[in-house]
């Protein structure tokens, strides 16, 4: 399979990835290839660069830059991302927000505060995704710790929703700054519990990349692709008896990052499914990113 180190991509490999972002971006691929846009330049792409490269429509720029942001996060964060790191990020964002609002408890929420709330909610999402797929423990004591983590996950979702709702409806909420500050402080405390009080070593275990080949013949693969907010694509609804199920190598929640050697981070779910359906010779080569499983007892 091709390298997943985006910084090493050639202009042709960049063009191949861009062509999967849909017809809106694909129309610019010939020009970007002529400008020798390689992987290093792609990771550093900004709005000003797109103007120079011939992409002047703001909506088209946003589509490309959003996909590049997903690719950048995968390049620099995916290999070290773990529950504890994500909890530290949530704690830092929420603590900063709570402290800022304590100094203006009776003021209206300004644009900067709304942006800070959005960043805090954005930090909560990947942590909740990890906790949602937390591997269960066999021991009774560890099972109780798992239950406590699931309670914290539910609390994080509730607090993030509360902060976002109060921020967006500040005209109709009583003392919105105080309400958002309280939700942010509780969010930080919940994240600090995960950082300081959870002794399970799984909180430090990052995800791994595995290569899988599915031999489908003339049968459908037997899974659906669910796009996530962070540009990854999760396998879901694996059907019993399908090639995916028979392989024993893919599981619900695994994230597809490569199909047949082509990186699909940042693509739409429909584009990934179409690429899977076009697998040659009845074989589908996948590179999957999966959360670590507990070793057998």
Backbone bond lengths (Angstrom), bond angles and torsions (degrees), N, CA, C in turn:
res aa  C-N    CA-C-N  psi(-1)  N-CA   C-N-CA  omega(-1)  CA-C   N-CA-C  phi
1 X - - - 1.446 - - 1.521 110.34 -
2 X 1.306 115.46 156.63 1.451 120.77 179.88 1.522 110.04 -69.06
3 X 1.330 114.86 159.04 1.457 120.61 -179.01 1.521 110.68 -65.79
4 X 1.344 115.36 143.03 1.458 120.58 173.63 1.519 111.30 -95.60
5 X 1.328 116.61 5.42 1.464 120.42 173.93 1.523 107.89 -81.83
6 X 1.322 116.33 98.50 1.464 121.08 -172.90 1.519 111.40 -60.35
7 X 1.318 117.34 -32.79 1.462 120.65 -177.92 1.528 112.12 -61.79
8 X 1.334 117.92 -20.04 1.462 121.44 -179.02 1.524 112.61 -94.98
9 X 1.311 118.36 -0.33 1.458 120.43 -177.28 1.519 111.81 -66.20
10 X 1.320 115.66 142.12 1.460 122.44 173.60 1.529 109.10 -84.22
11 X 1.338 117.78 166.89 1.472 119.26 175.68 1.526 113.15 -55.57
12 X 1.336 117.97 -34.62 1.466 120.07 178.70 1.528 111.34 -67.95
13 X 1.329 117.26 -39.44 1.463 119.98 178.18 1.524 111.25 -68.11
14 X 1.326 116.67 -37.10 1.466 120.43 175.57 1.526 109.90 -63.09
15 X 1.331 116.36 -44.23 1.468 120.47 179.26 1.527 110.88 -61.90
16 X 1.331 116.91 -37.72 1.465 120.64 178.80 1.527 110.74 -63.82
17 X 1.345 116.63 -41.60 1.462 119.59 177.87 1.528 111.11 -67.36
18 X 1.329 116.79 -42.74 1.465 120.74 -179.20 1.523 111.74 -61.93
19 X 1.328 116.82 -34.93 1.465 120.11 -177.61 1.522 112.23 -65.30
20 X 1.325 117.45 -19.00 1.455 120.61 178.85 1.514 114.16 -87.33
21 X 1.329 117.57 -0.97 1.464 120.94 -178.37 1.516 112.89 -84.72
22 X 1.333 116.73 0.70 1.454 119.84 178.54 1.515 112.42 108.82
23 X 1.332 117.25 165.95 1.473 121.14 -175.39 1.521 113.75 -62.86
24 X 1.331 117.89 -27.98 1.465 120.24 -179.50 1.516 111.03 -61.26
25 X 1.330 116.74 -43.21 1.467 121.27 179.90 1.520 110.95 -86.34
26 X 1.338 117.55 -33.87 1.466 121.02 -175.89 1.525 112.26 -59.52
27 X 1.322 117.95 -28.66 1.466 120.56 -179.40 1.527 112.10 -64.06
28 X 1.330 117.13 -20.94 1.467 120.79 -179.26 1.528 112.75 -94.23
29 X 1.330 117.11 -5.24 1.460 120.11 -173.10 1.527 113.09 -60.14
30 X 1.349 120.61 -46.02 1.474 118.81 179.78 1.527 113.01 -56.92
31 X 1.334 116.69 -43.10 1.457 119.63 179.74 1.513 112.62 -66.66
32 X 1.327 117.15 -39.24 1.462 120.55 179.40 1.522 111.16 -68.68
33 X 1.333 116.80 -33.41 1.459 119.57 176.13 1.526 110.22 -67.09
34 X 1.319 116.79 -40.55 1.466 120.33 178.50 1.526 111.70 -63.70
35 X 1.343 116.33 -32.01 1.471 120.04 179.26 1.524 112.15 -81.38
36 X 1.333 117.30 5.29 1.473 122.81 176.68 1.534 112.06 59.67
37 X 1.335 115.80 46.99 1.461 120.13 177.20 1.526 108.86 -76.58
38 X 1.333 117.22 106.12 1.464 120.91 -179.29 1.530 110.10 -100.86
39 X 1.330 116.19 -174.47 1.453 120.01 -175.12 1.513 113.90 -64.44
40 X 1.329 116.85 -40.95 1.464 119.98 179.63 1.520 111.25 -62.48
41 X 1.323 116.72 -44.66 1.466 120.33 178.51 1.523 111.34 -67.12
42 X 1.330 116.67 -35.21 1.462 120.23 179.76 1.524 110.99 -61.85
43 X 1.332 117.17 -42.54 1.459 120.64 -178.42 1.523 112.22 -67.34
44 X 1.318 118.04 -22.62 1.466 121.73 -179.16 1.521 112.77 -102.06
45 X 1.321 117.15 11.80 1.461 122.13 -173.58 1.528 111.62 -64.37
46 X 1.349 115.87 137.00 1.465 122.88 176.59 1.524 109.28 -133.24
47 X 1.328 115.34 174.08 1.474 119.83 -179.35 1.521 111.64 -58.58
48 X 1.333 116.74 -43.28 1.465 120.26 -178.99 1.522 111.30 -60.66
49 X 1.328 116.17 -37.54 1.463 119.81 179.30 1.528 110.74 -65.45
50 X 1.327 116.66 -38.10 1.460 119.69 -179.34 1.520 111.58 -66.69
51 X 1.318 117.22 -34.44 1.466 119.94 175.04 1.522 109.92 -60.16
52 X 1.321 116.17 -44.94 1.465 120.67 179.24 1.523 111.18 -65.60
53 X 1.337 116.68 -34.48 1.462 120.90 -177.23 1.525 112.99 -81.66
54 X 1.326 117.00 -0.37 1.461 120.31 174.05 1.511 115.71 99.38
55 X 1.336 118.22 7.40 1.467 121.26 177.92 1.529 107.91 -102.03
56 X 1.326 116.59 102.68 1.463 121.04 -172.47 1.526 113.32 -105.15
57 X 1.320 118.61 -17.01 1.464 121.29 -178.20 1.529 109.05 -79.98
58 X 1.334 116.32 123.71 1.459 121.03 -172.92 1.529 111.56 -61.02
59 X 1.321 117.44 -41.61 1.461 119.97 179.66 1.517 112.59 -60.86
60 X 1.329 116.53 -38.49 1.461 120.22 177.89 1.530 110.62 -69.00
61 X 1.334 116.14 -38.38 1.463 119.91 176.60 1.525 111.12 -60.57
62 X 1.329 116.16 -42.43 1.466 120.03 -178.59 1.524 111.50 -64.19
63 X 1.332 116.81 -40.04 1.463 119.92 177.96 1.523 111.30 -59.76
64 X 1.326 115.60 -46.48 1.459 119.54 -177.97 1.525 111.35 -69.40
65 X 1.328 117.28 -44.36 1.461 120.04 -177.15 1.530 111.79 -66.01
66 X 1.325 116.92 -33.45 1.467 119.48 176.38 1.527 110.50 -64.99
67 X 1.333 116.79 -43.03 1.468 120.26 178.09 1.527 110.90 -65.26
68 X 1.332 116.91 -39.93 1.467 120.78 178.33 1.523 110.52 -64.37
69 X 1.333 117.13 -37.01 1.465 120.31 177.63 1.528 110.89 -62.57
70 X 1.323 117.54 -41.71 1.466 120.35 175.58 1.527 110.58 -62.05
71 X 1.319 116.32 -41.71 1.463 120.66 179.77 1.527 110.51 -65.73
72 X 1.320 116.33 -40.05 1.465 121.08 179.31 1.534 110.81 -64.28
73 X 1.322 116.32 -42.46 1.463 119.65 177.99 1.525 110.95 -62.45
74 X 1.323 116.31 -39.93 1.461 119.35 178.22 1.525 110.69 -65.47
75 X 1.311 117.24 -40.75 1.458 121.86 -177.65 1.532 111.95 -63.36
76 X 1.318 116.60 -43.49 1.460 120.21 -170.11 1.527 114.44 -104.42
77 X 1.330 118.69 -19.50 1.458 120.13 -172.90 1.522 114.33 -114.71
78 X 1.329 117.89 -30.14 1.467 120.23 -168.63 1.524 112.98 -61.44
79 X 1.328 117.91 -35.87 1.463 119.95 -174.41 1.524 113.00 -73.46
80 X 1.322 117.89 -19.26 1.464 120.21 -177.87 1.527 113.40 -118.07
81 X 1.311 116.73 -0.52 1.461 120.57 -177.47 1.524 110.63 -67.73
82 X 1.312 117.08 130.17 1.457 122.88 176.69 1.525 108.22 -147.79
83 X 1.319 116.74 173.84 1.461 120.55 -176.24 1.523 111.26 -61.60
84 X 1.326 117.22 -43.49 1.466 118.78 -177.55 1.525 111.67 -65.29
85 X 1.326 117.04 -41.74 1.462 119.38 178.93 1.526 110.82 -62.27
86 X 1.319 117.05 -42.01 1.458 120.57 179.41 1.523 111.04 -66.37
87 X 1.338 117.00 -36.67 1.462 120.08 177.36 1.526 111.25 -66.67
88 X 1.321 117.30 -38.14 1.471 120.51 176.09 1.524 110.54 -61.34
89 X 1.319 116.30 -40.88 1.466 120.37 179.53 1.532 110.91 -64.03
90 X 1.336 116.11 -42.96 1.468 119.95 178.53 1.524 110.39 -63.58
91 X 1.332 116.42 -44.81 1.462 120.36 -178.98 1.523 111.46 -60.33
92 X 1.328 116.79 -43.46 1.466 120.21 -179.13 1.527 111.34 -64.46
93 X 1.320 116.92 -46.20 1.466 120.61 -179.26 1.526 111.03 -64.48
94 X 1.330 117.03 -46.24 1.460 120.48 -176.50 1.523 111.81 -68.92
95 X 1.330 117.35 -38.67 1.465 120.17 178.62 1.522 111.07 -64.48
96 X 1.317 116.97 -43.64 1.466 120.70 178.00 1.525 111.07 -60.43
97 X 1.321 116.84 -43.15 1.462 120.89 179.43 1.524 111.14 -64.12
98 X 1.328 117.18 -45.27 1.470 120.29 -178.68 1.522 111.48 -62.85
99 X 1.327 117.53 -42.61 1.465 120.42 -179.76 1.522 111.53 -65.82
100 X 1.320 116.72 -39.85 1.467 119.60 179.78 1.527 111.14 -64.18
101 X 1.314 117.04 -38.30 1.464 120.19 -177.25 1.523 112.47 -77.33
102 X 1.322 117.74 -24.28 1.464 118.85 177.44 1.527 111.43 -65.29
103 X 1.332 116.12 -27.24 1.467 119.74 -179.62 1.522 111.91 -80.37
104 X 1.317 117.48 -12.90 1.463 120.83 179.32 1.533 109.21 -137.29
105 X 1.323 115.06 53.07 1.462 120.77 -170.77 1.522 113.35 -62.94
106 X 1.316 117.64 -29.37 1.463 120.13 -176.35 1.522 112.90 -104.17
107 X 1.322 117.39 5.73 1.464 120.86 -176.31 1.528 110.67 -87.99
108 X 1.320 114.90 161.05 1.460 120.54 172.47 1.522 109.16 -71.52
109 X 1.301 116.17 151.97 1.458 120.49 -179.87 1.520 109.67 -78.08
110 X 1.331 116.47 123.80 1.459 119.95 179.85 1.524 110.45 -91.27
111 X 1.328 114.97 179.40 1.467 120.02 -176.45 1.517 112.04 -62.66
112 X 1.331 117.31 -38.38 1.460 120.61 179.80 1.527 111.18 -63.42
113 X 1.320 116.23 -39.72 1.466 119.58 178.47 1.524 111.11 -64.81
114 X 1.340 116.26 -41.58 1.462 119.45 177.12 1.525 110.94 -60.50
115 X 1.343 116.47 -39.52 1.467 120.04 177.66 1.526 110.91 -64.87
116 X 1.348 116.88 -38.80 1.466 120.40 178.40 1.528 111.30 -65.97
117 X 1.333 116.55 -38.25 1.465 120.05 176.09 1.529 109.96 -62.71
118 X 1.331 116.49 -43.66 1.466 120.56 179.81 1.525 110.94 -61.74
119 X 1.338 117.34 -40.53 1.463 120.34 179.31 1.532 110.88 -65.94
120 X 1.326 116.19 -38.12 1.465 119.22 178.70 1.523 111.11 -65.20
121 X 1.330 116.34 -45.61 1.466 120.20 178.06 1.524 110.48 -62.18
122 X 1.334 116.20 -39.70 1.464 120.36 179.16 1.523 111.08 -63.92
123 X 1.337 117.61 -33.65 1.462 120.64 177.77 1.524 111.64 -72.25
124 X 1.328 117.04 -29.82 1.466 120.88 -179.25 1.529 111.26 -70.32
125 X 1.322 117.38 -35.57 1.469 121.05 -172.45 1.531 113.72 -56.11
126 X 1.349 119.69 -53.33 1.473 117.44 -178.60 1.521 113.24 -64.81
127 X 1.342 117.73 -32.07 1.465 119.58 177.31 1.524 110.47 -64.35
128 X 1.317 117.01 -42.83 1.464 120.77 177.82 1.529 110.59 -63.57
129 X 1.339 117.05 -38.32 1.474 120.31 178.06 1.525 111.15 -60.75
130 X 1.335 116.92 -42.50 1.463 119.91 177.58 1.526 110.82 -64.03
131 X 1.324 116.82 -47.25 1.463 120.13 -177.75 1.522 111.47 -66.40
132 X 1.324 116.76 -28.11 1.458 120.51 179.15 1.525 111.17 -66.74
133 X 1.329 116.84 -24.75 1.471 121.47 -179.78 1.523 110.85 -115.84
134 X 1.313 115.53 32.96 1.461 120.80 -178.65 1.526 110.31 -67.71
135 X 1.355 119.01 128.63 1.471 120.40 -178.43 1.523 111.08 -69.85
136 X 1.323 118.83 127.92 1.470 120.80 -177.61 1.521 111.80 -69.05
137 X 1.319 115.36 149.47 1.463 121.69 178.08 1.524 109.44 -99.62
138 X 1.339 115.33 152.78 1.463 119.82 -177.32 1.523 112.35 -83.96
139 X 1.334 117.48 -39.95 1.462 120.93 -176.02 1.524 111.10 -67.32
140 X 1.334 115.43 149.33 1.468 119.84 -177.46 1.520 111.39 -64.15
141 X 1.356 117.05 -43.59 1.461 119.89 -179.47 1.517 110.93 -63.61
142 X 1.344 115.25 -42.12 1.461 118.81 178.44 1.519 110.58 -66.67
143 X 1.349 116.28 -33.65 1.457 119.22 177.12 1.512 111.97 -63.06
144 X 1.336 116.86 -36.98 1.462 120.06 176.52 1.519 110.73 -65.32
145 X 1.339 116.49 -38.44 1.464 119.78 177.15 1.523 110.85 -64.88
146 X 1.337 116.37 -38.02 1.465 119.84 176.73 1.527 110.77 -62.30
147 X 1.333 116.12 -41.11 1.465 119.73 178.92 1.523 110.93 -62.99
148 X 1.341 116.19 -38.20 1.464 119.64 177.66 1.523 111.01 -64.44
149 X 1.333 116.19 -37.96 1.466 119.25 177.85 1.525 111.15 -65.41
150 X 1.314 116.34 -39.33 1.463 119.02 178.82 1.527 111.18 -66.20
151 X 1.331 116.78 -33.29 1.464 119.85 174.62 1.525 110.45 -64.73
152 X 1.332 116.26 -39.99 1.474 119.57 178.22 1.522 110.80 -66.54
153 X 1.321 116.04 -36.36 1.468 118.60 177.34 1.521 110.66 -61.18
154 X 1.327 116.59 -46.05 1.465 120.26 178.25 1.523 111.04 -62.42
155 X 1.342 116.24 -38.04 1.465 119.55 179.01 1.523 111.19 -65.73
156 X 1.328 116.95 -40.47 1.465 120.33 178.60 1.523 111.08 -61.61
157 X 1.322 116.52 -43.25 1.467 120.06 178.02 1.528 110.94 -61.52
158 X 1.321 116.59 -45.28 1.464 121.32 -178.58 1.528 110.83 -63.45
159 X 1.336 116.79 -44.97 1.462 120.61 -177.21 1.525 111.70 -69.10
160 X 1.337 116.83 -39.15 1.466 119.63 178.07 1.523 110.55 -63.81
161 X 1.331 116.45 -42.21 1.463 120.12 177.77 1.523 111.00 -64.29
162 X 1.323 116.48 -40.18 1.466 120.49 179.62 1.527 111.02 -63.70
163 X 1.336 116.79 -45.07 1.464 120.15 179.81 1.519 111.23 -63.36
164 X 1.329 116.55 -44.62 1.463 119.95 -179.29 1.524 111.24 -65.07
165 X 1.329 117.05 -40.15 1.466 120.58 -178.74 1.524 111.22 -66.33
166 X 1.329 116.73 -46.04 1.471 119.94 179.34 1.523 111.37 -64.25
167 X 1.331 117.01 -37.22 1.466 119.93 -179.26 1.521 111.42 -67.73
168 X 1.319 117.00 -39.77 1.459 120.28 -177.23 1.526 112.51 -78.73
169 X 1.330 117.33 -19.75 1.469 120.44 -177.59 1.522 110.59 -118.92
170 X 1.332 116.19 39.38 1.460 118.91 -173.53 1.523 112.66 -61.74
171 X 1.329 118.23 -28.36 1.461 120.18 179.75 1.527 112.04 -69.11
172 X 1.322 116.40 -24.36 1.457 120.69 -175.30 1.525 112.03 -107.38
173 X 1.327 117.27 -1.82 1.458 120.77 -179.52 1.528 109.86 -102.59
174 X 1.327 115.48 144.48 1.457 120.08 177.18 1.523 108.76 -81.75
175 X 1.341 116.16 122.64 1.462 122.79 -178.28 1.535 111.11 49.64
176 X 1.331 117.09 64.68 1.472 119.76 -176.60 1.518 113.32 -61.16
177 X 1.337 117.57 -36.06 1.463 119.39 -179.38 1.524 110.97 -62.36
178 X 1.334 116.48 -42.09 1.465 119.80 178.42 1.531 110.94 -64.94
179 X 1.327 116.45 -40.24 1.464 119.95 -179.43 1.527 111.35 -65.38
180 X 1.336 116.54 -43.86 1.464 119.85 179.16 1.520 110.42 -66.72
181 X 1.347 117.32 -40.09 1.465 120.80 178.80 1.524 111.09 -62.15
182 X 1.332 116.85 -41.18 1.463 119.98 178.92 1.527 111.22 -65.18
183 X 1.337 116.97 -42.00 1.464 120.25 178.40 1.523 110.86 -65.13
184 X 1.341 116.91 -39.87 1.464 120.38 179.37 1.523 111.08 -65.93
185 X 1.340 117.28 -41.64 1.461 120.47 179.24 1.527 110.93 -64.11
186 X 1.329 116.93 -40.91 1.464 120.09 177.98 1.527 111.15 -66.96
187 X 1.332 116.87 -35.99 1.467 120.76 176.49 1.520 110.67 -63.00
188 X 1.344 116.62 -44.42 1.463 120.71 178.46 1.525 110.96 -62.39
189 X 1.335 117.21 -40.88 1.464 120.42 179.38 1.528 111.25 -64.67
190 X 1.320 116.92 -38.63 1.464 120.62 178.48 1.527 110.81 -65.47
191 X 1.335 116.23 -42.91 1.467 119.81 177.44 1.524 110.92 -65.17
192 X 1.340 117.33 -38.27 1.465 120.65 178.94 1.525 111.45 -64.11
193 X 1.329 116.92 -32.96 1.470 119.59 175.81 1.529 110.05 -60.78
194 X 1.327 116.41 -43.99 1.466 120.06 179.97 1.523 110.51 -64.06
195 X 1.322 116.74 -38.73 1.464 121.11 -177.99 1.523 111.65 -70.24
196 X 1.327 116.68 -44.90 1.463 121.43 -168.32 1.524 114.17 -96.82
197 X 1.324 117.65 -33.01 1.464 119.99 -169.01 1.525 114.98 -107.86
198 X 1.314 118.13 -13.87 1.467 120.14 179.31 1.529 108.46 -87.78
199 X 1.320 116.37 116.59 1.468 120.98 -177.00 1.522 113.17 -96.52
200 X 1.311 117.64 -2.50 1.466 121.55 179.84 1.532 109.59 -63.17
201 X 1.346 118.40 123.05 1.474 119.77 -179.20 1.523 113.92 -63.41
202 X 1.329 117.38 -14.11 1.463 119.53 179.82 1.528 112.09 -64.68
203 X 1.332 118.00 -19.98 1.467 119.37 179.86 1.528 111.05 -68.66
204 X 1.333 116.78 -16.66 1.464 121.21 179.66 1.522 112.69 -102.32
205 X 1.322 117.66 -1.00 1.464 121.67 -174.55 1.524 110.54 -88.92
206 X 1.329 118.49 116.51 1.471 119.81 178.08 1.522 111.46 -77.49
207 X 1.309 115.53 170.66 1.464 120.66 175.65 1.527 109.62 -73.76
208 X 1.326 115.70 162.18 1.462 121.08 179.67 1.519 109.68 -122.38
209 X 1.332 115.66 159.82 1.463 122.39 176.10 1.524 108.99 -106.84
210 X 1.318 116.51 128.14 1.463 121.86 179.63 1.520 109.81 -129.37
211 X 1.328 116.00 144.86 1.462 121.82 176.45 1.524 109.53 -99.14
212 X 1.324 116.30 134.21 1.462 122.67 -177.11 1.519 108.49 -134.73
213 X 1.326 117.16 139.68 1.462 122.14 174.17 1.521 109.13 -119.38
214 X 1.331 116.17 122.77 1.460 122.06 178.47 1.523 109.05 -102.46
215 X 1.320 116.67 127.20 1.465 121.79 177.68 1.525 107.89 -100.29
216 X 1.309 115.11 105.23 1.452 119.42 -170.52 1.516 114.73 -100.30
217 X 1.334 117.95 -23.79 1.451 119.88 -173.94 1.516 109.84 61.77
218 X 1.324 116.20 -129.16 1.466 120.23 179.28 1.525 112.11 -97.54
219 X 1.330 117.83 3.16 1.463 120.89 -176.40 1.526 111.04 -87.14
220 X 1.325 117.61 152.68 1.465 119.89 172.49 1.523 110.18 -66.95
221 X 1.309 116.29 154.15 1.460 120.87 -174.01 1.522 112.34 -65.98
222 X 1.319 117.13 -34.78 1.458 119.45 175.40 1.506 115.34 89.55
223 X 1.326 117.85 32.96 1.465 119.93 173.40 1.523 109.25 -150.21
224 X 1.318 115.34 163.53 1.453 122.04 174.12 1.519 108.75 -113.34
225 X 1.328 115.61 156.77 1.462 122.08 178.21 1.518 108.10 -111.21
226 X 1.327 115.65 122.00 1.460 121.18 179.34 1.520 108.98 -109.27
227 X 1.335 119.02 114.03 1.464 120.04 177.55 1.517 110.44 -70.78
228 X 1.327 116.49 143.00 1.458 121.08 177.10 1.518 109.36 -108.04
229 X 1.342 115.91 171.04 1.458 120.18 -176.87 1.523 112.57 -67.47
230 X 1.346 117.89 -20.34 1.460 120.32 -175.96 1.522 112.44 -97.73
231 X 1.334 118.06 14.95 1.452 120.84 174.44 1.505 115.32 86.31
232 X 1.341 117.85 2.00 1.453 121.30 176.21 1.524 109.12 -93.20
233 X 1.319 116.06 165.69 1.466 120.84 -175.87 1.517 109.06 -128.03
234 X 1.319 115.94 114.80 1.451 121.01 -175.67 1.526 111.15 -91.69
235 X 1.329 115.15 139.71 1.460 120.83 171.71 1.526 108.96 -75.67
236 X 1.315 116.17 138.29 1.464 120.12 -179.18 1.523 109.84 -149.48
237 X 1.326 115.63 159.56 1.470 123.10 175.00 1.537 111.30 54.74
238 X 1.328 116.25 50.57 1.466 120.51 176.93 1.526 108.78 -70.88
239 X 1.322 116.43 119.29 1.462 121.26 -173.61 1.531 111.64 -82.39
240 X 1.310 115.32 140.71 1.460 121.15 179.52 1.530 109.90 -62.74
241 X 1.341 116.35 133.66 1.450 121.63 178.27 1.508 115.00 83.81
242 X 1.314 118.09 -5.10 1.465 121.30 179.05 1.528 109.56 -76.77
243 X 1.354 118.23 165.06 1.466 119.53 176.71 1.523 113.08 -55.76
244 X 1.332 117.10 -37.63 1.465 119.89 179.06 1.524 110.82 -64.80
245 X 1.329 116.63 -41.98 1.463 120.33 179.65 1.523 110.76 -70.29
246 X 1.330 116.78 -42.17 1.465 120.49 -177.10 1.522 112.25 -65.28
247 X 1.317 117.73 -28.68 1.466 120.12 -178.69 1.522 111.77 -67.00
248 X 1.330 117.45 -30.62 1.462 120.98 -176.68 1.511 113.68 69.22
249 X 1.337 116.71 5.94 1.462 120.75 -174.12 1.516 113.34 -105.71
250 X 1.328 117.68 -8.45 1.462 120.01 179.31 1.526 108.81 -122.76
251 X 1.328 115.20 149.00 1.455 120.63 -175.36 1.524 109.27 -140.36
252 X 1.308 115.27 155.62 1.459 119.81 174.47 1.528 109.79 -55.37
253 X 1.319 115.64 133.51 1.458 120.42 179.11 1.511 114.24 97.43
254 X 1.347 118.24 -16.93 1.466 119.25 173.96 1.524 109.50 -61.57
255 X 1.318 116.65 144.20 1.461 121.33 -177.43 1.528 110.23 -105.81
256 X 1.320 116.85 129.13 1.461 121.62 177.55 1.525 108.99 -83.73
257 X 1.321 116.43 123.93 1.465 119.77 175.75 1.530 111.98 -115.00
258 X 1.336 117.12 -19.10 1.463 121.19 177.78 1.521 109.41 -143.59
259 X 1.314 115.86 140.26 1.465 122.56 175.08 1.517 107.68 -128.36
260 X 1.325 116.39 116.60 1.456 119.70 179.97 1.516 113.97 57.33
261 X 1.327 117.11 33.67 1.455 120.91 179.76 1.513 114.77 87.63
262 X 1.327 118.76 -4.47 1.468 122.08 -179.64 1.521 110.05 -102.05
263 X 1.318 116.36 128.03 1.459 121.24 178.06 1.527 109.37 -70.69
264 X 1.334 116.64 131.08 1.467 120.88 -177.46 1.527 111.94 -117.85
265 X 1.317 117.88 11.43 1.465 120.65 176.55 1.526 108.82 -63.49
266 X 1.307 117.07 128.16 1.457 121.39 -178.92 1.515 114.57 92.86
267 X 1.330 117.85 -10.63 1.465 121.10 177.98 1.526 109.72 -76.71
268 X 1.319 115.73 168.38 1.461 120.54 172.84 1.525 109.39 -80.00
269 X 1.332 115.84 157.82 1.459 119.56 178.34 1.514 112.46 -62.10
270 X 1.339 116.83 -36.69 1.468 120.53 179.34 1.525 111.19 -64.23
271 X 1.342 116.61 -39.52 1.465 119.89 179.42 1.523 111.01 -65.18
272 X 1.329 117.14 -37.93 1.464 120.69 178.83 1.527 110.39 -66.56
273 X 1.327 117.43 -42.62 1.464 119.88 179.11 1.525 111.56 -64.61
274 X 1.336 116.94 -38.64 1.473 119.30 177.90 1.516 110.77 -63.80
275 X 1.329 117.12 -40.65 1.461 120.06 179.47 1.526 110.32 -65.90
276 X 1.318 117.71 -39.49 1.468 120.76 177.04 1.527 111.01 -62.44
277 X 1.332 116.58 -39.53 1.467 120.71 -178.23 1.522 112.00 -68.18
278 X 1.337 117.46 -22.86 1.470 120.61 -178.76 1.520 112.41 -92.52
279 X 1.315 117.83 16.19 1.461 120.29 -178.06 1.523 110.40 -59.03
280 X 1.348 118.51 130.71 1.471 120.81 -176.96 1.527 112.28 -79.32
281 X 1.328 115.51 152.87 1.472 123.36 170.90 1.521 113.07 57.65
282 X 1.322 117.02 25.98 1.457 119.77 175.37 1.507 115.26 70.91
283 X 1.330 118.42 12.88 1.458 121.13 179.08 1.520 109.58 -124.20
284 X 1.316 115.87 138.49 1.458 121.39 179.80 1.519 108.83 -122.02
285 X 1.327 116.12 116.57 1.461 121.68 178.44 1.524 109.03 -95.23
286 X 1.322 116.32 123.32 1.458 122.31 -178.46 1.518 110.32 -122.22
287 X 1.317 116.06 145.43 1.468 121.95 166.36 1.525 106.03 -111.09
288 X 1.324 115.94 120.27 1.458 121.86 -173.71 1.520 110.99 -113.61
289 X 1.302 114.66 141.75 1.461 121.58 171.70 1.521 107.00 -105.97
290 X 1.333 116.35 121.52 1.460 119.17 -175.39 1.520 110.91 -133.62
291 X 1.322 113.97 147.27 1.458 120.45 175.53 1.521 109.20 -67.27
292 X 1.321 116.16 147.98 1.459 120.86 -178.63 1.524 110.53 -67.37
293 X 1.330 115.76 142.88 1.465 121.94 176.10 1.524 109.29 -101.78
294 X 1.304 115.98 155.87 1.463 119.30 177.70 1.527 109.98 -72.35
295 X 1.338 117.63 142.77 1.468 119.44 176.41 1.521 110.25 -66.06
296 X 1.336 117.68 149.61 1.469 119.75 179.15 1.523 110.97 -63.79
297 X 1.339 118.03 146.74 1.466 120.87 -179.26 1.522 111.72 -66.86
